[in-house]
């Protein structure tokens, strides 16, 4: 039996209680990532549902077949939507509810029914980033969802203070899981590799998403009820560092080597040495300014800043040392100057060599880190901060049954498409657009 990851074990799964609202998402595409603006944009499906024990059996027996194009009338919707929640897209800057499907009802033996809704959403979300490891940084971006009073016309203003947001039932069944997932095929943000997680033995309940490269979203819930209840879905991004490694970092390493080669010039040739050293110094400074726009502006030094800064300092120190030795050779003993020059050449070679080796060892370690490593570190931080409760937002989906013909090209060729299509919506509720809404849910 596959072991459930610690983060998944900790997240709360739907038990069928009437105070639980289950939620899951599938991210079809990540359309934009900006570490400078600290935002990310996604096109995703939002599935949610709840249990209402008070829906009469006569409504359930005669409930319209939404998949067949039948639409519930307003009287039925007033009953089915009586306990419908609305949602807040936390830290969102723009939210567009593109389309929706439902409500679907599933009768329970003990009475009442489960009600489920499906939405396609385009959203842009703010999320703080830490790029101290730039350009070898891994970031996690999240979509965080909370509860709010209903904005639906059939139960406007309704809110259950005992509501709790949970994962869908069977999310922890690793062999046939209902976990939220994402498509990691990255067409729109080539600067980054996008990753979810692949728990040991995990297979999605729909059976095709894993085969087509979908990965699990790191999902966290809290134990808070009511307005403070939240659920968070996170994925990781790793910057494609080749451009920065070759065009900036490798060049600064060459500059360090070239600086040391200046000791090959005779100590007495002060003008030649100064010209050589200042040329290298100006090259390093020009390199820094040439790539200023490519590096996000932050109030701390990144790995790239440290590399350029220390290389600049080494070049400057070598220039001062060689100038002093040249002055000694001119006014004092040339033999003593030669001896000192040899000694300083050895010292600077050791300093530069140790710095370059340590830097590239650390860089190599950062390059080899994975999304799993990143989230494990975040979970460790959360455990060490257990005094804040069982949930912390850290720099830390597929339908139950695919429905409807495709109009959104959001799934791999030959597979069941997103159920949220204009045709399928016409069989349920009418299609509507809601732009720049981060609180409330279209009805």
C-alpha positions as CSV (number, residue, x, y, z in Angstrom):
1,X,0.0,0.0,0.0
2,X,1.4,3.4,-1.0
3,X,2.2,5.8,1.8
4,X,0.2,9.0,2.0
5,X,2.5,12.1,2.0
6,X,2.5,14.0,5.2
7,X,1.0,17.1,3.7
8,X,-1.9,15.1,2.3
9,X,-2.4,13.2,5.5
10,X,-2.7,16.5,7.3
11,X,-5.3,18.0,4.9
12,X,-8.9,17.4,5.8
13,X,-11.0,15.2,3.4
14,X,-14.8,15.4,3.0
15,X,-16.6,13.0,5.4
16,X,-20.1,13.8,4.1
17,X,-21.1,16.1,7.0
18,X,-23.6,18.8,6.2
19,X,-21.3,21.5,7.4
20,X,-18.5,20.6,5.0
21,X,-18.0,22.2,1.6
22,X,-15.6,20.2,-0.6
23,X,-13.5,21.9,-3.2
24,X,-11.0,20.8,-5.8
25,X,-9.4,22.4,-9.0
26,X,-7.7,21.3,-12.1
27,X,-5.3,23.9,-13.7
28,X,-5.6,23.6,-17.4
29,X,-2.9,26.2,-18.2
30,X,-0.6,28.6,-16.4
31,X,-0.8,31.6,-18.7
32,X,1.6,34.1,-17.0
33,X,4.1,34.2,-14.2
34,X,5.8,37.4,-13.0
35,X,8.2,37.2,-10.1
36,X,8.8,41.0,-10.3
37,X,5.0,41.7,-9.9
38,X,4.6,38.7,-7.7
39,X,1.6,37.4,-9.6
40,X,0.6,34.4,-11.6
41,X,-2.4,33.8,-13.9
42,X,-4.2,30.5,-14.5
43,X,-7.1,29.0,-16.4
44,X,-8.6,26.4,-14.2
45,X,-11.7,24.5,-13.3
46,X,-13.2,24.9,-9.9
47,X,-15.4,22.0,-8.6
48,X,-17.3,22.2,-5.4
49,X,-20.2,20.6,-3.6
50,X,-22.1,20.3,-0.4
51,X,-24.6,18.0,1.4
52,X,-28.1,19.2,2.0
53,X,-30.2,16.8,4.1
54,X,-33.4,18.8,3.6
55,X,-33.9,18.4,-0.2
56,X,-37.2,16.4,-0.6
57,X,-37.2,13.0,-2.2
58,X,-39.8,14.0,-4.7
59,X,-37.5,16.6,-6.2
60,X,-34.7,14.1,-6.4
61,X,-36.9,11.5,-8.1
62,X,-38.0,13.9,-10.8
63,X,-34.8,15.9,-11.1
64,X,-34.0,16.9,-14.7
65,X,-31.3,15.2,-16.6
66,X,-28.9,18.0,-17.0
67,X,-26.6,16.0,-19.2
68,X,-29.5,15.4,-21.6
69,X,-30.1,19.1,-21.9
70,X,-32.8,19.5,-19.3
71,X,-32.8,22.5,-17.1
72,X,-34.1,22.7,-13.5
73,X,-36.8,25.4,-13.2
74,X,-36.6,28.2,-10.6
75,X,-38.7,26.4,-8.1
76,X,-36.3,23.4,-8.1
77,X,-33.3,25.7,-8.0
78,X,-34.7,27.5,-4.9
79,X,-34.7,24.2,-3.1
80,X,-31.4,22.8,-4.4
81,X,-29.6,26.1,-3.9
82,X,-31.0,26.7,-0.4
83,X,-27.6,26.0,1.2
84,X,-25.3,26.9,-1.7
85,X,-22.1,28.6,-0.6
86,X,-20.2,31.4,-2.4
87,X,-16.5,31.8,-2.5
88,X,-13.7,34.4,-2.2
89,X,-10.7,34.1,-4.4
90,X,-8.2,35.3,-1.9
91,X,-5.3,37.6,-3.1
92,X,-6.8,37.8,-6.6
93,X,-6.4,40.8,-8.8
94,X,-8.8,39.7,-11.5
95,X,-11.2,36.8,-11.7
96,X,-13.4,35.9,-14.6
97,X,-16.0,33.1,-14.2
98,X,-16.0,31.9,-17.8
99,X,-18.7,29.3,-17.6
100,X,-20.4,26.8,-15.3
101,X,-22.3,23.5,-15.3
102,X,-24.8,22.2,-12.8
103,X,-26.2,21.8,-10.3
104,X,-25.9,18.0,-10.2
105,X,-27.6,16.1,-7.4
106,X,-26.9,12.7,-5.9
107,X,-29.4,11.2,-3.5
108,X,-28.2,9.7,-0.2
109,X,-29.7,6.7,1.5
110,X,-30.1,8.6,4.8
111,X,-32.0,11.4,3.0
112,X,-31.2,14.6,1.2
113,X,-28.5,14.8,-1.5
114,X,-25.1,15.9,-2.5
115,X,-25.0,18.9,-4.8
116,X,-22.1,19.6,-7.1
117,X,-21.1,22.5,-9.4
118,X,-18.4,23.0,-11.9
119,X,-16.9,26.3,-13.2
120,X,-14.1,27.3,-15.6
121,X,-12.3,30.4,-14.2
122,X,-9.5,32.7,-15.5
123,X,-7.7,34.4,-12.6
124,X,-4.7,36.4,-11.6
125,X,-3.4,36.0,-8.1
126,X,-0.8,37.8,-6.0
127,X,1.7,35.6,-4.2
128,X,4.9,36.7,-2.4
129,X,8.1,35.3,-3.8
130,X,11.6,34.9,-2.4
131,X,14.3,35.0,-5.1
132,X,17.4,34.9,-3.0
133,X,18.4,31.8,-5.0
134,X,17.9,33.6,-8.3
135,X,18.5,32.3,-11.0
136,X,18.2,28.9,-9.4
137,X,15.1,29.7,-7.3
138,X,12.1,27.5,-6.9
139,X,8.8,29.3,-6.2
140,X,5.5,28.0,-5.2
141,X,2.4,29.8,-6.4
142,X,-1.0,29.1,-4.9
143,X,-4.7,29.6,-5.5
144,X,-6.4,30.2,-2.1
145,X,-10.1,30.0,-1.8
146,X,-12.3,31.1,1.1
147,X,-16.0,31.2,1.9
148,X,-18.4,34.1,1.9
149,X,-22.1,34.8,2.1
150,X,-24.0,33.6,-0.9
151,X,-24.4,35.9,-3.9
152,X,-26.8,33.5,-5.7
153,X,-30.2,35.0,-6.3
154,X,-31.9,31.9,-4.9
155,X,-30.3,32.2,-1.5
156,X,-28.6,35.5,-1.4
157,X,-27.0,36.4,1.9
158,X,-27.1,32.8,3.2
159,X,-24.1,31.7,5.2
160,X,-23.4,28.8,7.5
161,X,-21.1,29.8,10.3
162,X,-20.1,26.1,10.8
163,X,-19.0,25.6,7.2
164,X,-15.6,24.1,6.8
165,X,-13.6,23.8,3.5
166,X,-12.3,20.3,2.8
167,X,-10.9,18.2,-0.1
168,X,-13.2,16.0,-2.1
169,X,-14.1,12.6,-0.8
170,X,-11.5,9.9,-1.8
171,X,-8.7,12.4,-2.2
172,X,-6.5,10.3,0.0
173,X,-7.2,7.1,-2.0
174,X,-3.8,7.2,-3.7
175,X,-4.7,4.5,-6.1
176,X,-7.8,6.3,-7.4
177,X,-7.5,9.7,-6.1
178,X,-9.7,12.8,-6.3
179,X,-6.8,15.1,-5.6
180,X,-6.6,18.5,-7.4
181,X,-4.2,18.3,-10.3
182,X,-2.6,20.5,-13.0
183,X,-1.4,20.2,-16.5
184,X,2.4,20.8,-16.4
185,X,2.8,21.2,-20.2
186,X,4.1,24.8,-20.3
187,X,3.4,26.8,-23.5
188,X,2.9,30.3,-22.2
189,X,5.7,30.8,-19.6
190,X,8.9,29.3,-21.2
191,X,11.1,31.0,-18.7
192,X,9.9,28.5,-16.1
193,X,9.5,24.8,-15.6
194,X,6.1,24.1,-13.9
195,X,5.8,21.1,-11.5
196,X,3.3,19.6,-9.2
197,X,3.9,16.5,-7.1
198,X,3.8,12.7,-7.9
199,X,3.1,10.8,-4.7
200,X,4.2,7.2,-4.7
201,X,1.5,5.1,-6.3
202,X,-0.7,8.0,-7.1
203,X,-3.3,7.5,-9.9
204,X,-6.2,9.9,-10.6
205,X,-9.7,8.5,-10.4
206,X,-10.4,9.6,-14.0
207,X,-7.5,7.3,-15.0
208,X,-6.1,9.3,-17.8
209,X,-4.6,12.5,-16.3
210,X,-1.5,10.9,-14.9
211,X,-0.8,9.2,-18.3
212,X,-0.9,12.6,-20.0
213,X,1.4,14.4,-17.6
214,X,-0.9,15.9,-15.0
215,X,0.6,16.2,-11.5
216,X,-0.9,16.7,-8.1
217,X,-1.3,20.1,-6.5
218,X,0.1,20.6,-3.0
219,X,-3.2,21.0,-1.1
220,X,-3.7,22.4,2.4
221,X,-6.8,23.0,4.5
222,X,-7.3,24.6,7.9
223,X,-9.4,23.6,10.9
224,X,-11.1,27.0,11.1
225,X,-14.8,27.3,10.4
226,X,-17.0,30.0,8.9
227,X,-15.6,33.1,7.3
228,X,-12.0,32.1,8.0
229,X,-12.2,28.6,6.4
230,X,-9.7,28.3,3.5
231,X,-8.2,25.8,1.2
232,X,-5.0,26.3,-0.8
233,X,-3.7,24.6,-4.0
234,X,0.0,25.2,-4.8
235,X,2.3,24.3,-7.6
236,X,6.0,24.9,-8.0
237,X,8.0,26.8,-10.7
238,X,11.7,26.4,-11.4
239,X,13.4,29.0,-13.5
240,X,15.2,27.9,-16.7
241,X,18.6,29.2,-15.6
242,X,20.7,28.5,-18.8
243,X,20.5,32.1,-20.0
244,X,21.7,33.6,-16.8
245,X,24.3,30.8,-16.2
246,X,26.0,31.2,-19.6
247,X,25.6,35.0,-20.2
248,X,26.2,36.3,-16.7
249,X,27.6,33.9,-14.1
250,X,30.0,32.1,-16.4
251,X,31.3,35.4,-17.7
252,X,32.0,36.7,-14.2
253,X,34.0,33.5,-13.5
254,X,36.0,34.2,-16.7
255,X,36.6,37.8,-15.4
256,X,38.0,36.4,-12.1
257,X,40.4,34.2,-14.1
258,X,41.4,37.1,-16.3
259,X,42.0,39.3,-13.3
260,X,44.5,36.8,-11.8
261,X,46.3,36.6,-15.2
262,X,47.2,40.2,-14.7
263,X,50.0,39.0,-12.4
264,X,51.8,37.8,-15.5
265,X,52.6,41.4,-16.3
266,X,55.8,42.6,-14.7
267,X,55.2,44.5,-11.4
268,X,57.1,47.5,-12.8
269,X,54.7,48.0,-15.8
270,X,52.2,49.8,-13.6
271,X,50.4,51.5,-16.6
272,X,49.9,48.2,-18.4
273,X,48.6,46.5,-15.3
274,X,46.2,49.4,-14.5
275,X,44.9,49.5,-18.0
276,X,44.3,45.7,-17.9
277,X,42.7,45.7,-14.5
278,X,40.4,48.7,-15.1
279,X,39.3,47.2,-18.4
280,X,38.2,44.1,-16.6
281,X,36.6,46.1,-13.8
282,X,34.6,48.2,-16.3
283,X,33.6,45.0,-18.1
284,X,32.1,43.5,-14.9
285,X,30.3,46.8,-14.1
286,X,28.9,47.0,-17.6
287,X,27.8,43.4,-17.4
288,X,25.8,44.2,-14.3
289,X,24.0,47.1,-15.8
290,X,23.4,45.3,-19.1
291,X,21.3,42.7,-17.4
292,X,19.6,45.0,-14.8
293,X,16.2,44.7,-16.5
294,X,16.4,40.8,-16.5
295,X,16.7,40.7,-12.7
296,X,13.7,41.5,-10.5
297,X,14.3,44.4,-8.1
298,X,14.2,43.2,-4.5
299,X,15.5,44.6,-1.2
300,X,18.1,41.9,-0.7
301,X,20.9,40.2,-2.7
302,X,20.3,37.2,-4.9
303,X,22.8,34.6,-5.8
304,X,23.5,36.5,-9.0
305,X,24.0,39.8,-7.1
306,X,26.5,38.1,-4.8
307,X,28.4,36.6,-7.7
308,X,28.7,39.9,-9.5
309,X,29.4,41.9,-6.3
310,X,32.1,39.6,-5.0
311,X,33.7,39.3,-8.5
312,X,33.8,43.1,-8.7
313,X,35.4,43.3,-5.2
314,X,38.1,40.8,-6.2
315,X,38.9,42.8,-9.3
316,X,39.0,46.0,-7.3
317,X,41.3,44.5,-4.6
318,X,43.6,43.0,-7.2
319,X,43.9,46.4,-8.9
320,X,44.8,48.1,-5.6
321,X,47.3,45.3,-4.8
322,X,49.0,45.5,-8.1
323,X,49.1,49.3,-8.0
324,X,50.8,49.2,-4.6
325,X,53.3,46.6,-5.7
326,X,54.1,48.7,-8.8
327,X,54.7,51.8,-6.7
328,X,57.0,49.7,-4.4
329,X,58.9,48.6,-7.5
330,X,59.3,52.2,-8.7
331,X,60.4,53.8,-5.4
332,X,61.9,50.8,-3.5
333,X,63.4,47.4,-4.1
334,X,62.3,45.7,-7.3
335,X,63.3,42.3,-5.9
336,X,61.1,42.8,-2.8
337,X,58.3,43.9,-5.1
338,X,58.7,40.7,-7.2
339,X,58.6,38.5,-4.1
340,X,55.5,40.3,-2.8
341,X,53.9,40.0,-6.3
342,X,54.4,36.3,-6.3
343,X,52.9,35.9,-2.8
344,X,49.9,38.0,-3.7
345,X,49.4,36.0,-6.9
346,X,49.1,32.9,-4.8
347,X,46.8,34.5,-2.2
348,X,44.4,35.9,-4.8
349,X,44.4,32.6,-6.7
350,X,43.4,30.8,-3.5
351,X,40.7,33.4,-2.7
352,X,39.2,33.4,-6.2
353,X,39.4,29.6,-6.5
354,X,37.8,28.9,-3.1
355,X,35.0,31.4,-3.9
356,X,34.3,30.0,-7.4
357,X,34.3,26.4,-6.2
358,X,32.0,27.1,-3.3
359,X,29.7,29.2,-5.4
360,X,29.3,26.6,-8.1
361,X,28.8,23.8,-5.6
362,X,26.0,25.7,-4.0
363,X,24.6,26.5,-7.5
364,X,24.7,22.8,-8.4
365,X,22.8,21.9,-5.3
366,X,20.2,24.5,-6.1
367,X,19.9,23.2,-9.7
368,X,19.2,19.7,-8.5
369,X,16.4,20.7,-6.1
370,X,12.9,19.5,-7.1
371,X,9.3,20.6,-6.3
372,X,9.1,17.8,-3.8
373,X,12.2,19.1,-2.0
374,X,10.7,22.6,-1.9
375,X,7.4,21.5,-0.5
376,X,9.0,19.3,2.1
377,X,11.0,22.2,3.3
378,X,7.9,24.3,3.5
379,X,6.1,21.6,5.4
380,X,9.0,21.5,7.8
381,X,8.7,25.2,8.4
382,X,5.0,24.8,9.0
383,X,5.6,22.0,11.6
384,X,8.1,24.2,13.4
385,X,5.4,26.9,13.6
386,X,2.8,24.6,14.9
387,X,1.7,27.2,17.5
388,X,-0.1,29.0,14.7
389,X,-2.4,26.1,14.2
390,X,-2.6,23.3,11.7
391,X,-2.7,25.4,8.6
392,X,-0.4,28.1,7.2
393,X,-0.2,29.6,3.8
394,X,3.4,29.1,2.9
395,X,5.5,30.2,-0.1
396,X,3.6,27.1,-0.5
397,X,-10.3,18.8,-11.6
398,X,-11.1,16.6,-13.5
399,X,-14.8,16.0,-13.2
400,X,-16.2,13.0,-11.4
401,X,-17.6,12.0,-14.7
402,X,-16.5,13.9,-17.9
403,X,-19.6,15.5,-19.4
404,X,-20.4,17.4,-22.6
405,X,-18.9,17.9,-26.0
406,X,-15.6,19.9,-26.3
407,X,-15.4,23.5,-27.3
408,X,-12.4,24.4,-25.0
409,X,-9.2,22.9,-26.3
410,X,-8.0,22.4,-22.8
411,X,-7.2,18.6,-22.7
412,X,-4.8,16.4,-24.6
413,X,-5.9,15.1,-28.0
414,X,-8.2,12.1,-27.9
415,X,-9.1,12.5,-24.3
416,X,-12.3,13.5,-22.5
417,X,-12.4,17.3,-22.6
418,X,-13.3,19.7,-19.8
419,X,-17.0,19.3,-19.0
420,X,-17.4,23.0,-19.0
421,X,-18.4,23.8,-22.5
422,X,-20.9,26.2,-24.0
423,X,-23.0,23.2,-25.2
424,X,-23.0,21.5,-21.9
425,X,-23.9,24.7,-20.1
426,X,-27.0,25.1,-22.2
427,X,-28.1,21.8,-20.7
428,X,-27.7,23.1,-17.2
429,X,-27.6,26.8,-16.3
430,X,-27.2,29.6,-18.8
431,X,-23.6,30.7,-19.6
432,X,-22.6,34.0,-18.0
433,X,-19.4,36.0,-17.7
434,X,-18.3,37.7,-14.4
435,X,-15.2,39.8,-14.7
436,X,-13.0,41.3,-12.0
437,X,-14.9,39.5,-9.3
438,X,-13.0,38.0,-6.4
439,X,-15.9,37.6,-3.9
440,X,-19.0,35.7,-4.7
441,X,-20.0,33.0,-7.1
442,X,-22.1,33.3,-10.2
443,X,-25.6,31.7,-9.8
